[in-house]
Amino acid sequence: MVDRRANRRPIGESVTSFDLPPPNKTKATISPEVNIDSTIQQPPVSTDKAADIDKYADATPIPFFALFRHGTTQDKLIIFIGMVVQAFVGLSFSGMNLVFGEVLDDLSSPAESILTSTISTIKIMAILAAVFGVAAFIGMSAIPYGAARITNRVRNAYVTAVLAQDMEFFDESKPGEIVAALAEYTMDFEEGLSIKLGEGLQA
């Protein structure tokens, strides 16, 4: 008969005195011959994206007035009127500051004449606001209208030049490339000739 009391542990003995296997103290090492950067595969650079970034790299700059060479005399006259009106609208902001200064001077005048002087200044402000509103409408309508007419002629000239190319030109072009270029370039042309021109003159 086996005496199990011989294998019993004393009551006060700590659990940490168990005969546990020693921990594995070996450290993981990385071989210096392994290049970690080489194991990470970099995504390839898209040739189409690089072409989109450098699409204007080979573009030849032209003078500003060369943008109007496809426009008629009527188109140039419309844009010229819009440019003059937009410049007048830009100067109106300085004029309104002068009127506000007159209002402040009237408010500091004696109480007997403050009502009369203030009413006259308010009438001037109302007249200037009406004139500047009409001028801004004419300027913001004339320049885009003339630019749209010129852009339409540029678009027709582009299509005519494309149709005059050989079949090899169409074989080497990607599907939809010609149509996308026609829409994108003419849109940039019209935006620069209308909105950007008007905002620059107004500023």
C-alpha positions in Angstrom: 0.0 0.0 0.0 1.4 3.4 -1.1 1.6 6.1 1.6 0.3 9.3 -0.1 1.2 11.4 2.9 4.8 11.3 1.8 3.9 13.3 -1.4 1.9 15.9 0.4 3.2 19.5 0.6 3.3 21.5 3.8 0.3 23.8 4.2 2.5 27.0 4.5 4.5 26.2 1.4 4.1 28.8 -1.4 2.8 27.9 -4.8 5.9 29.4 -6.4 8.0 26.6 -5.1 6.5 24.2 -7.6 9.0 22.7 -10.0 8.0 24.6 -13.1 10.1 24.4 -16.3 12.4 27.4 -16.7 11.2 30.1 -19.1 12.6 30.2 -22.6 15.0 33.2 -22.4 16.2 33.0 -26.0 15.7 36.3 -27.9 14.5 36.4 -31.4 17.2 37.8 -33.7 17.0 39.2 -37.2 19.7 38.3 -39.6 21.5 41.5 -40.8 21.6 40.0 -44.2 17.8 40.4 -44.6 16.8 43.7 -46.1 13.4 44.5 -44.7 12.7 47.3 -47.2 13.2 44.8 -50.1 10.5 42.6 -48.7 7.9 45.4 -48.9 6.6 45.6 -52.4 6.0 49.2 -53.5 2.9 49.8 -55.7 3.9 50.5 -59.3 3.4 54.0 -60.5 0.7 54.3 -63.0 1.8 55.6 -66.3 -1.6 57.2 -66.9 -1.3 59.2 -63.7 2.2 60.4 -64.6 0.9 61.4 -68.0 -2.0 63.3 -66.4 0.5 65.2 -64.2 2.7 66.2 -67.1 0.0 66.9 -69.7 0.9 70.5 -69.8 4.7 69.9 -69.6 5.3 70.2 -73.4 2.7 73.0 -73.9 4.0 76.1 -75.5 2.9 79.3 -73.8 1.2 81.9 -76.0 0.5 85.6 -75.5 -2.8 86.5 -73.8 -4.2 88.3 -76.9 -3.6 85.2 -79.0 -6.5 83.6 -77.2 -8.8 85.9 -79.2 -7.6 84.9 -82.6 -10.5 82.6 -83.3 -13.0 85.3 -82.3 -14.7 87.8 -84.6 -14.8 91.5 -84.2 -18.2 91.2 -82.5 -16.9 88.7 -80.0 -13.9 90.9 -79.1 -16.2 94.0 -78.7 -18.5 92.1 -76.4 -15.6 90.9 -74.2 -14.0 94.4 -74.2 -17.3 96.0 -73.0 -17.5 93.3 -70.3 -13.9 94.0 -69.2 -14.5 97.8 -68.9 -17.7 97.2 -66.9 -16.0 94.7 -64.6 -13.1 97.1 -64.0 -15.7 99.8 -63.1 -17.4 97.4 -60.7 -14.0 96.7 -59.0 -13.5 100.5 -58.5 -17.0 100.7 -57.0 -15.8 99.1 -53.8 -13.5 102.0 -53.1 -16.3 104.4 -53.9 -18.6 102.8 -51.4 -15.9 103.2 -48.7 -15.9 107.0 -49.4 -19.7 107.0 -49.1 -19.5 105.2 -45.7 -17.0 107.8 -44.6 -19.5 110.5 -45.4 -22.2 108.7 -43.4 -19.9 108.6 -40.4 -19.2 112.3 -40.7 -22.9 113.0 -40.9 -23.5 111.0 -37.7 -21.1 113.3 -35.9 -22.8 116.5 -37.0 -25.2 118.4 -34.8 -28.6 116.9 -34.1 -30.5 119.6 -36.0 -28.9 118.8 -39.3 -28.1 115.1 -38.9 -31.4 113.9 -40.4 -31.1 116.0 -43.6 -27.5 115.1 -44.2 -28.0 111.4 -43.5 -30.9 111.2 -45.9 -29.0 112.8 -48.7 -26.1 110.4 -48.2 -28.4 107.4 -48.1 -29.9 108.5 -51.5 -26.4 108.5 -53.0 -25.8 105.0 -51.6 -29.0 103.7 -53.2 -28.2 105.2 -56.6 -24.7 103.8 -56.5 -25.9 100.4 -55.5 -28.4 100.3 -58.4 -25.7 101.5 -60.9 -23.2 99.0 -59.6 -25.7 96.2 -59.6 -26.6 96.8 -63.3 -22.9 97.1 -64.2 -22.0 93.8 -62.4 -24.8 92.0 -64.3 -23.7 93.3 -67.6 -20.0 92.5 -66.9 -20.8 89.0 -65.7 -23.0 88.3 -68.7 -20.9 89.9 -71.5 -17.6 88.2 -70.8 -18.9 84.6 -70.5 -21.1 85.2 -73.6 -18.2 86.3 -75.7 -15.9 83.6 -74.3 -18.5 80.9 -75.1 -18.7 82.1 -78.7 -14.9 82.0 -79.1 -14.7 78.6 -77.4 -17.3 77.2 -79.8 -15.1 78.3 -82.7 -12.0 76.7 -81.0 -13.9 73.5 -80.6 -14.9 73.4 -84.2 -11.3 74.1 -85.3 -10.1 71.3 -83.0 -12.6 68.8 -84.5 -11.7 69.8 -88.0 -8.0 69.3 -87.3 -8.6 65.9 -85.8 -10.7 64.7 -88.7 -7.9 65.7 -91.1 -5.5 63.2 -89.4 -4.5 59.9 -90.9 -5.9 56.5 -89.7 -2.6 55.9 -87.9 -3.4 58.7 -85.5 -6.7 57.1 -84.5 -5.1 53.7 -84.1 -2.5 55.0 -81.7 -5.0 57.0 -79.7 -6.7 55.4 -76.6 -10.5 54.9 -76.6 -12.2 58.2 -75.6 -8.9 60.1 -75.4 -9.8 62.6 -78.2 -13.2 63.3 -76.8 -11.9 63.7 -73.3 -9.2 66.1 -74.5 -11.8 68.1 -76.5 -14.0 68.5 -73.4 -11.3 69.1 -70.9 -9.1 71.6 -72.8 -12.0 73.6 -74.2 -13.5 73.8 -70.7 -10.3 75.1 -69.3 -10.0 77.6 -72.2 -13.5 79.0 -71.6 -13.0 79.2 -67.8 -9.8 81.2 -68.2 -11.3 83.5 -70.8 -14.5 84.2 -68.9 -14.7 83.6 -65.2 -11.0 84.1 -64.4 -10.7 87.2 -66.6 -13.8 88.8 -65.0 -12.6 88.1 -61.4 -9.2 89.4 -62.1 -10.5 92.7 -63.5 -13.0 93.0 -60.6 -10.2 92.5 -58.1 
